[in-house]
Amino acid sequence: MTTFCEERTMAPEESTSRQASAAREFDEHEKRDDGARLVESLDSGLTLLADTLYLRMHEDVENLVGRDSMLMPLSPVKTRLRTIEEIDHYQVAESAVIAGRLGYVRAEEDWYGPWLARLRLGASPAAGDAPTRIAQYAAQADDQRRLAFSKVLAQVLPESLRAPLLLFQLVPLAVHVATALAFRDQAFAAQARRQQVLLLPAIDDCHACGGRLLANGQQCPRCGNPLWNSQCLLSAD
């Protein structure tokens, strides 16, 4: 089956160029020399989360409750792209909040978020609004960010209203995990995973991955770790 990662409209050379530019900027700003590794890890982790979240809200919902003509988008391709862009706005803000909270980057205000937005959104139509949207998310408390994100998703992808609510509690923690892994903070990544397990104990029951932390960009074919499938999510009911 074709994955959403494969369906993205960005050409491979554009992705490579964007990562290289972000890596150079990161190394220069942070006075480090591992920008290429970090950028590849962070970008692949957030790409997987964005594409998987869309899958959970679209295909998984349709498989569970069937198609509702009232909720089906008029332009599926445009809806998917816009939804993923909205997901990226939120992911950038969530990653920026946790990176600032844990001191992953230098203390200069408003560098990491715009930097990550350029990596994730580049010159897409959504990129122009990205700084404002990201700042609006980042200014809110954790729960308020998540609720604001859910409201935006309901507008751009009405099917998301039928996804398990637990999914949206796991998403910010998944972004925290991806960010921590990119910055090689295994301890905090493990802490965030433990919070996910408290929300969804079935995470630890997967016979394939055992709920362990996977490298950014990797996914368990059985449970969907790092963003679990409907079978696993519904086990919490």
C-alpha positions in Angstrom: 0.0 0.0 0.0 1.3 3.5 -0.8 2.1 5.5 2.3 1.3 9.1 2.8 5.0 9.7 3.0 5.3 8.5 -0.6 2.4 10.7 -1.7 3.9 13.9 -0.5 4.3 16.4 -3.2 7.8 17.5 -2.2 10.5 16.3 -4.6 13.3 14.3 -3.0 15.9 16.9 -4.0 13.8 19.6 -2.3 13.7 17.6 0.9 17.4 17.0 0.7 18.1 20.7 0.1 15.8 21.8 2.9 17.5 19.4 5.3 21.0 20.5 4.3 20.1 24.2 4.8 18.5 23.5 8.1 21.5 21.5 9.3 23.9 24.3 8.3 21.8 26.9 10.1 21.5 24.7 13.2 25.3 24.1 13.4 26.0 27.8 13.0 23.4 28.9 15.6 24.2 26.2 18.1 27.9 26.0 17.6 27.6 22.2 16.9 28.6 19.8 14.2 25.8 17.2 14.3 23.1 19.3 12.6 22.8 16.8 9.7 22.1 13.9 12.0 19.7 15.9 14.2 17.8 17.4 11.3 17.3 14.0 9.5 16.1 12.4 12.8 13.7 15.2 13.7 12.4 15.6 10.2 11.8 11.9 9.6 10.1 11.6 13.1 7.7 14.5 12.5 7.0 13.4 9.0 6.0 9.9 10.2 3.8 11.4 12.9 2.0 13.8 10.6 1.3 11.2 8.0 0.2 8.6 10.6 -2.1 11.1 12.3 -3.8 11.8 9.1 -4.2 8.1 8.5 -5.7 7.6 11.9 -8.2 10.4 11.4 -9.1 9.5 7.8 -8.7 5.8 6.8 -8.9 4.4 10.3 -12.1 6.3 11.0 -13.7 5.2 7.7 -12.7 1.6 8.4 -14.3 1.8 11.8 -17.6 3.7 11.2 -17.8 3.8 7.4 -18.0 6.8 5.1 -20.2 9.7 5.9 -21.0 11.7 2.8 -21.6 14.8 5.0 -18.0 14.6 6.3 -16.3 13.6 3.1 -14.1 16.4 1.6 -14.8 17.7 -1.9 -11.2 17.7 -2.7 -9.4 14.8 -0.9 -5.9 15.7 -2.1 -6.2 19.3 -1.1 -7.8 18.4 2.2 -5.0 15.9 3.0 -2.3 18.5 2.2 -4.0 21.2 4.2 -4.5 18.8 7.1 -0.8 17.8 7.2 0.2 21.5 7.1 -2.0 22.2 10.1 -0.5 19.2 11.8 2.9 20.6 11.1 2.0 24.0 12.6 1.1 22.2 15.8 4.0 19.9 15.8 6.5 22.8 15.4 4.9 24.6 18.3 4.9 21.5 20.5 8.5 20.7 19.6 9.5 24.3 20.3 7.8 24.4 23.7 9.5 21.2 24.8 12.9 22.2 23.3 12.8 25.5 25.2 11.5 23.9 28.4 14.4 21.3 28.4 17.1 23.7 27.2 17.9 21.8 24.0 18.9 25.0 22.2 20.3 28.3 23.1 18.1 30.7 25.0 17.5 33.2 22.2 13.7 33.6 21.9 11.9 32.7 18.7 14.8 30.9 16.9 13.9 27.2 17.1 10.2 27.5 16.1 10.8 29.5 12.9 13.8 27.3 12.1 11.8 24.2 12.4 8.9 25.7 10.4 11.3 26.4 7.5 12.4 22.8 7.7 8.9 21.4 7.8 7.0 23.9 5.6 9.6 25.5 3.4 7.9 27.6 0.7 4.5 26.0 0.9 1.4 28.2 0.9 1.1 27.7 4.6 4.6 28.8 5.3 3.7 32.5 5.3 1.2 32.1 8.1 3.4 29.7 10.0 5.2 32.1 12.5 1.8 33.6 13.6 0.1 30.2 13.9 3.0 28.6 15.7 3.3 31.6 18.1 -0.4 31.4 18.9 -0.1 27.7 19.8 3.2 28.2 21.8 1.6 31.0 23.9 -1.0 28.6 25.3 -0.8 26.1 28.1 -0.3 22.5 27.2 -4.0 21.4 27.4 -5.1 24.6 25.6 -2.7 23.9 22.8 -4.1 20.4 22.3 -7.7 21.6 22.4 -7.0 24.4 20.0 -5.4 21.9 17.6 -8.4 19.6 17.8 -10.7 22.5 16.9 -8.6 23.4 13.8 -8.6 19.7 12.7 -12.4 19.6 13.0 -12.6 22.5 10.6 -10.2 21.2 8.0 -11.0 17.4 8.4 -14.4 16.9 9.9 -13.8 13.1 10.1 -11.3 13.9 12.9 -14.3 14.4 15.2 -14.9 10.6 15.0 -11.4 9.6 15.9 -10.8 8.3 19.5 -10.2 11.2 21.8 -7.3 9.3 23.3 -5.5 9.8 20.0 -5.2 13.5 20.6 -3.8 13.0 24.1 -1.1 10.8 22.7 0.0 13.2 19.9 1.7 15.9 21.9 3.6 13.2 23.8 4.6 11.6 20.5 6.1 14.9 19.4 8.0 15.2 22.7 9.4 11.7 22.1 10.5 12.5 18.5 12.1 15.8 19.7 13.9 14.2 22.6 15.2 11.4 20.4 16.5 13.8 17.9 18.4 15.6 20.7 19.5 12.3 22.1 17.7 12.8 25.4 16.8 9.2 25.9 15.7 9.8 29.5 13.1 12.3 28.7 11.9 10.3 25.7 11.4 7.3 28.0 9.5 9.6 30.5 7.2 10.8 27.8 6.6 7.2 26.7 5.7 6.2 30.3 3.1 9.0 30.2 1.7 7.5 27.0 1.5 4.0 28.6 -0.4 5.5 31.6 -3.0 6.7 29.0 -2.9 3.5 27.0 -1.6 0.5 28.9 -1.9 -1.7 25.7 1.2 0.0 24.4 3.3 -2.4 26.4 1.3 -5.4 25.2 2.5 -5.4 21.6 4.3 -8.7 20.8 6.2 -7.0 18.0 7.7 -3.9 19.6 6.8 -4.3 23.3 6.1 -0.6 23.4 9.8 0.3 23.3 11.1 3.6 21.9 11.7 3.3 18.1 14.2 5.4 16.2 12.6 8.4 14.5 11.1 7.4 11.2 10.6 3.8 12.3 7.1 2.3 12.9 5.8 -0.9 14.4 3.8 -2.7 11.7 1.6 -4.4 14.3 0.5 -1.6 16.7 1.5 1.6 14.9 4.0 2.8 17.5 4.9 5.7 17.7 1.2 6.6 17.0 -1.0 3.6 17.7 -3.7 2.2 15.4 -7.4 2.0 16.1 -7.2 -1.6 17.4 -4.8 -0.6 20.1 -6.6 2.7 20.8 -10.0 1.0 21.3 -8.5 -1.5 23.7 -8.6 1.3 26.3 -12.4 1.4 26.2 
